[in-house]
Amino acid sequence: MRLLLLCLLAFHFSTSFGQAVEYEDFKLVDQEIIYQAVFQDEQVTYAKLEEQYKKNKSFSNIKIAANGITFDVNDLTVDYLKFQFSQVQTPLILQTGKFSGKCSVSIREGRYRVTFNKIMVTGEIGYKSIKEKEPLTGLCSKNNGTQLSQDWMKPNTLGLLGKALADNFEFKMKDDDW
């Protein structure tokens, strides 16, 4: 009985202090941070998404295939004021940063999934100026991309970046019948 109790306690402590590999819609996959979100929408089609995404100046090389859309994201910025964050609350990298990478979208029965990977960033981080694109994974993770950094797992950091990405990727229904 004591052995069983000891094993259960050891298991509890090992899982309690485990490495965080996910935060909201961000997760580490194969030592790379990706953003992956599922949006509910019965009306969405690849054609509607393509039309909306073509209007976004940060999106390019939009290609539709039978099973999805792919495109490049170039120098996307975070409008922290739009999400009611003050300059003081917002990390410098999100104020000055430009995020780029590859995106894919697939649709399934009333929902669609957006995957943003190969995320690169330029901007100011306080202790250095990032002039050439560098992987976001190196900034927001530790232990060679196997654990998310606690500094980034906050509502005003990855949380705010996630809101900005969702705002760009989410299908916005136009209501012309007013």
N, C-alpha and C positions, 0 to 999 in steps of 0.2 A: 504494500500500500504506500509506504514512504517513497519507494522508487518511482511509482506512478505519479505521485504528487510532485516529486522533484523533476521528473521529465516534463510534466505539464507547466510547471513554473519556468523551466528553462526555455520551453517553446514560447511561452507568453512573452518573456523578456526578449527573446531573439526576434520575434515579429514586431514587438512594440518599438524597438529601436532600429527597425529595418531602414533601408535606404529608400528615400522618396524618389520615385521615377515618374510620377505624374502630378500635375497641378492643373486643375480645371481641364481645358481642352489641349493642354500641352503634355507631351510624354516623351521619354527617352526610348528610342528604338534603335537597336544596333549602334549604340553610342552616338546617337544624333538626336537633337531635339526636333520634334515635329509638332505642328498644330493640326489637330483633327477634330472637326466638329460636325455634328449631324443637325440639320435644320428640318423642321416639319413644314411641308407645304404641298397641298394637294394639286395646286395649279402649275407648279414648276415644270418646265420642259428644258431640254438642252438649247433649243432655239431662243427661249426667253432669257435664259442665263447668258447665252452668247451676246444677245442684244444689249443687256445691261453691262456685261463685263467689257464690251467694246467701248463703252462710254467712259470707263475708268482709265485715266491717263497713266496709272501705274501698271496696267495689265497690257501684255503684248503677246504676239505669237499664239493667238487663241486658235485652237484646233478642236473640231468636234469629230469624234469617232462613234461607232455604234454603241460603245459601252461607256462613254464619258467625254469630258472636256479636259484639255490640258492647256496650260498657259504659263507664261513667265510673269513674275511680280518684280517690278523694278522700282526701287527707291520709294517705297510706301512709307508715309510718315504717320505719326500718332498725333491726333488732335485731342490732347488731354483736356482742354477746356470744354469740349463737346460732352465729355463724360463727367463733368463737374469736379475735375481734379485741379488744384491750384498748382502754380509753378513750384512752390515750396514742397508740396506733397509728391511731385513727380520726379523720379530719378532723371539725372541729366541725359543719360543715354536714350531715354524715351522722348525727351524734349528735342534733342538734336539728331536722333537716329533716323536712318533710312534703311528699311528692311527690304531685302530682295530674296528671290528663291523660285522654286518650281511648285506649281499647283495642279492638282487634279480633282475633278468633281465627278461623282457618279450618282445616278438617281435610282431610287427604288421605292415603289408603292407609297407615294405621299410624303417622301422624305428624300433628302440628298445629303451626301457626305462630302465635305471639303477636306482635302489633305494638302497641307503646305509644308514642304520639306526643303532640304538644302538651303536653309535660311541663313542669309549673310547679312551683316550689318556694317554701317559706317556711322561715325558720330563721335561725340565727346563722352567720356566715361569718368571724368574727374581727374584721374591719375594718368590718363593718356588720351591722345587724339587718334581715332581710328580713321585714317584717310583712305586706305585700301580695304575693300570688302573682306571681312573675316567671319568665320562661322560663329553664329550665335551660341552654339553648343559650348564653345570654349569659355564664353562669358557667364553663362547661366548654369553651368554644371561643374562638378568636381569629380575627382577620382577617374580621370580619363573618360568622362561622359557617361558614367554609370550611376550618378546620383545628382539630383537637382540641388543647386545651392539654395540655402535658406534665405539668402538675400534677395533672390528672385521669386521665391514662392510667397508673394504678397499681392494683395489686391491692387496696389499702385505700381506693380512691376509686371509680372506675367499676366496678372489679372487685367490690367489696363491694356497691355499689348493684345490680349485675347479679345477684348471689347472692340478695339480698333480693327482687328482682322475680321471679326464677325460683321462689323458694320460695312466692310468692303465686300465680303463674300456672300452675305445673305441676300436672297432675292427680295426685291422691293416691288410689291404689286402697285402698278399705277392705277389710280382710280380716276378715270377721265369723266365718269358720270357723276358730276357733283350737282 
